[in-house]
C-alpha cells in the first residue's frame, strides 16, 4: 500500500504493492512491453533507473517503485490523467501548481 508520500496508480493491476524497487524485466513483463522498449525509455531519460553494476559494460538496472509510478502516470492519456489529479488533496494540488509555476519560470528565462 502507498504511503502518504507515494503516488498510487489508478490501475492496481500494473502496480507493485509493498515493493521498493523493481527490475526492468519486471516492468516490461507487467506492462506487456519488450525489454528493449523499457531500456529505450531509460536511455532517453524518461524513466530513471539505478545501475548497481560492478562492471561498466554490464548494466544491473533497478527502478524505484515511486519512479515507476511517476513514469506510468506521465504516460496516461485522456481523462485518466484528470482522474488522477482529482484524487489529490487540495494541499497536494497547490504544491504541484507551485512546482509547475517555478518550472515554467525557469524554462521561460
Secondary structure, DSSP 8 states (H G I E B T S, - for coil): ---TTS---S-GGG--TT-SEEEHHHHHHHHT--HHHHHHHHHTTSS--EE--SSTTS--EEEEHHHHHHHHHHT--THHHHHHHHTS-HHHHHHHHHHHHHHHHHHH-
